[in-house]
Amino acid sequence: MDFTVIDAALVGKLLLLLLVGLGPKIALVPFLEKTHAFDTETKARIGRQMVLVAVVTALILFATGALLMRLLHITGGAVAVAGGIILALIAIKMASGPTEKPHEETELPVDPEKIAVFPLAVPYLLNPVGITVVIIASGEVVSIASALLVIGLILIVAALDYVVFTNIDALAKRMKPASLIVSEVVFGILLTAVAVQLVVSGLGNLGIITPTAAH
């Protein structure tokens, strides 16, 4: 990402990446599965905490990402490769479709606050794409304006997450299970492609390969 010039192309690219990396789509099905036994009020509370934890984590990573990369002697390319590998694991599972009956897990008491943090906030809501984008952006911002752009877009996506996950029961009534499964598989395939692209871009930044330009 080139933050030297802030234009519509940069804003659009960053917003799209954050919608994938911090938006509601990847977390939607896991949220429905993990919270199916709770009442509406508890689901909304889990949703609020999940969004809060994911956003605070993203902002902390943005504030400290550049420093962490310097301290650990890692590059943006290495972060991209790592993010791509972890994303691929999640995406392949999504693309494979459901392999178990819904809610087949043992019905043990679950702490809403714990599942809101893990696995819902991280790695589902703030997923490897979001973590990668935020850390790389932290190392590449060149001005206060570019930093405020990243923070502003994170908060915009967070607002969308808040609306979705605090009104999940109302939205779930409009979702057809079959359509949800199909969209999950399709999005999983697309995310697998994003994961491959992250790895390729990371290897290119590390000088290991020379990616060809897209036509």
N, C-alpha and C positions, 0 to 999 in steps of 0.2 A: 504494500500500500504506500502510495506516494502522497504525503501530507503537505508537500510544499505548495500545492495549489488546491484550495478547497473549492470544488465545483460540484455540479449535479451528479456527474459520473461517480465521483468519490463517495458522495453521500448515499447514492443508490446502492453502490457495491457494498459499502459498510453496513447499511441497513439490512440488505438481503442476507449478508453473512450472520448478522446478529439475530435475525428472525430464525435462521436455521440453528444457530448456536445457543440462543437464549429464548427462542419463541416457544409457543405451547405445543407444537405438533409432536415432537418426539416424546414429550412427557405425558401426553394426553392419555394414551392407552394404559401405560403403567399407573397413572393416577387413578383411573377408573378401576383397575384391578386391585390396587392396594387399599382403596378406600370404600369398596363396595358394601362393606358391612357397617359403615358408620352412617349416622343421620346427617341431614343436610347442614345443620349448624357446625358439626364437627368437620365435615368435608370442607366447608368454607374456611374454617380455622386452619386446617392443614394447608389449604391453598394459600392463605395469607402468609403463613410461616414459610412455606416452600419458596414463594416468590421473594420474600424478604431475605432469606438466607442466600438464594441464588444471586440476587442483585448485589447484596453487600459483598459477597465473595468476588463477584465480577469487578466491582469497584476497587476492592483491595488488590486484586491481581493487576488491575490497570495502574494503580498507584505504585505498586512495587515490582511489576514485571521486569522492567528494564534493569533495576538493581539486582533482582534475583538472577537474571541471565548473566550479568557481569560477575556476580559472586560465584555462581556455579560454572562459569566459563562455558556456557552453552549459547548457541546462536538461534536466530529465528528459524533457520532451516531445520535444526534439530527439533525444535518445538513443533514445527509443522509435521515432520515425519512421525513423531510420537503421537501427536493428536490424530493424524490420519490412521495410524494403526489401531488406536483405541476406538475411534469412530467406526472403523470397519467392523470391529467385533459387534458393536451395537447394531449397525446397519444390516449386517448379514442376518442377525437374529430377527430383525424386523422383516426383512425380505423373505425369510423362510416361512413366514406365516405362523399361525398358532399351532403348537405341537402338543398342547395339553388342553384338557377341558377347562373352561373358565372357572376360576376360583377353586382349582383342584388342590391348592396348598392347604396344609393342615391348619385348622381353625384355632390357632393359639392366640391368646390375647396379644394385641399389638399396641404399642405406645404411639399415638398419633404424632407426638412431637419428634420421635426418633425417625419415623418413616418420612416425615416432612423434610428432614435434613438429608437423610440417606435412605433410599436411593433417589428420592423424588427431586430434591433441590439440586443435588450433584450425585450421579452424572446425567440425569435425565433432562432437567430443565436447563441448567448450565452444563451443557454437554461438551465433548472434546473440541468441537468446532468453535464454540463460544470461548472456551479457555484459550485455545490457540490464537484466535483473532484478538482477544483482549491483551494477551501477553505480547504478541508481535506489535500491536498498535502502541503499547506502552513504550516499546523501544524505538518506534519510528515517528511519534509525534514530534513536531518541530516548533510548536508555538502554543500559547495559551488557547488560542482560537481552535486549533486542531484537537487539543485535549478536551475542551468544552464540547466539541462536536461529538467525540466518542462518548463522553459521559451523557450528553443529551440523548443520543440514540439508544444507549443502554436503558435510560429511564423511560423512553417512549415504548420500547419493547416490553419493559417491565410492567408498564401500565396496561398493555394488551394482555399480558399474562395474568395480571390481577383480575381483570374483568372476566377472563375465561374461567379461571380456577376458583373464583369465589361465587360463580354462578353455574357450577358444573352440572348440577341436577337439572336445571332448566335447559341447558344445552344438550345434555345426554338424552332427554326426551325427544329431541329433534334428530338424533343420530340413529341411523339404521345399522345394526350390528354388521350386516354383510358389507355395507358401504365402508364402514370403519375398517374392517379387515382388509378390503381391497386397497383402500388408501394407504394403509399401513405397509402393505407389501410394495406398492408402487413407490412410496416415499423411501422405503428401505433400499430399493434399487438405486434411486437417485442419490441417496446418502452414501451408498457404497462408491458411486462414481465420484462424489465429493471427497471421500476418504482417499481414493486413489490419486485424485488431483492434488490433495494436500501432500501426500507422500512424494509425488513427482516434483511438485514445486519445492518441497523441502530438500530433496536430493539435488535439484538444480541449484538452489541457493548454497548448498554445501560444496558445489563444484564436482559432485560425483557423476552426474549426467548432464547432458545439455538438452533440455526440453525443447521441442519444436514449437514454434508459434502457432496458435490456433487460427484457423482460417474461417 
